[in-house]
Amino acid sequence: MTDPDIILSLFSRLRGRFPALEIDSSGQKRLYLNSGAGSLMVDSSIRAMTEAGQLNPMPGQIASPEIATADLHKTVRQLAADFTGARRPEEISFHFSTTGALFNLAFALRKLFQPGKNLLVTDLDHFANITPWETIGRAGGAEIRTARLTSELTLDLKDLLSKVDSNTVLVALTGASNALGTILPLADIISEIKRKSRALVVVDAVHLAPHAPLDVQEFGCDFLAFSGYKIFGPMIGVLYSRTEAQKLASPYRVETNRPEPPYCWEQGMLPNQLLAGLKGAFDYLMDAGSQAKSGDTPTYPRKLFLRAMESIKKYELELSQYFLERWRRMDSPRLKLYGISDPRRALSRTPTFALEILGLKPAEVKRQFWENHRILIADGNHYSAVVVRHLGKKDLNRVSLAHYDGPDSIDRFFDGLEHIIFKLNKSSL
Ligand SMILES: Cc1ncc(COP(=O)(O)O)c(C=O)c1O
């Protein structure tokens, strides 16, 4: 088989690993097109969480059940390091969520935010990577700057770089927009930022992580966060902190907590079930990586993650192109798509599409998709500054796919869309 054939047969097999793909929690058939809000859980993650109920609650060094729990913590930390490309497991810490991780981080870096200094956030980000910086930065007296968007709703890199100077202490930016799907060329942007300043760079990789490989060495970032429930596992936040950057931080910790990384970054006992579930998701991705190519199968987790995520990226590129081509063919004055819409530029986006049906409120669009077609899409602001600040809208619809979707998911969506537009046109005659 050629590599493209392997990829196609791989993705049709991987779909079978998601028990909730077609059947919702009430046992009904439906199509889930809201993976941007939270991906479906993979079978190995669900199983691992159930089995973790048997674990000894506390990790330890003496009794064998304690050792098993300590081993789980150690294994997941190492896998998270492999998933992100971190050099050592001490650079990984676990948090309640990405939002929680970034609030913790902002607090830990509070001493940097002083009068005369500035920090930069962007209009493309989720508020999880804006509000912590604005809140703690402003409290310390630092100036808050905002990088704007272009008319095509991508980040205006010229504007961003013009706002970085020798007093910039931190730049917070996203890997990919959860509202529009736009992917940023992180390595290029960060190297430019670092050429102009000594600013720390914090990347929100929550939306990027399920769609493309993460590589903190290639990106050149100092911190990066992602969430387990967007990569086919449970709700848990993961933070990468570069060893050199850790030295600039004073994380808040209780006096008796161990003072060295990664422990000093974490508050309280780690959640065993969530860590086991996260490991189940990592195991799935490594399994996908081992099947993604003909020839030798690598055994290193880092290699397996890279293979899995490269294949997912390739496969999803085709999904995005197909979606955008079908959107073009609709050619309806009632339809508006936000973000990159040219199928030839689909490599710069994830299969996450913000859209509007003119003449219908987003909540009504969502209701009609659900009630008439059993398709679950999103409405709302998606906690995204693009929607709230840049477009000044209260809400937009969003259709977001993952690698367990196929062209058939897109066909079903467009059948529903055509029907809704047809009814709307008829009612306004
Ligand atoms: C891009 C992005 N960043 C941050 C978050 C927040 O993640 P968490 O729910 O883990 O705090 C989300 C959640 O939707 C997101 O999409």
The ligand as an ORCA input file, in Angstrom:
! r2SCAN-3c Opt
* xyz 0 1
  C      -7.714     27.952     22.230
  C      -8.168     27.653     23.626
  N      -7.450     28.082     24.661
  C      -7.791     27.844     25.934
  C      -8.941     27.147     26.226
  C      -9.293     26.901     27.657
  O      -8.982     25.595     27.995
  P      -9.475     24.988     29.393
  O     -10.948     24.716     29.240
  O      -8.687     23.741     29.585
  O      -9.222     26.010     30.417
  C      -9.756     26.684     25.183
  C     -11.001     25.991     25.469
  O     -11.898     25.912     24.659
  C      -9.350     26.939     23.834
  O     -10.068     26.507     22.803
*
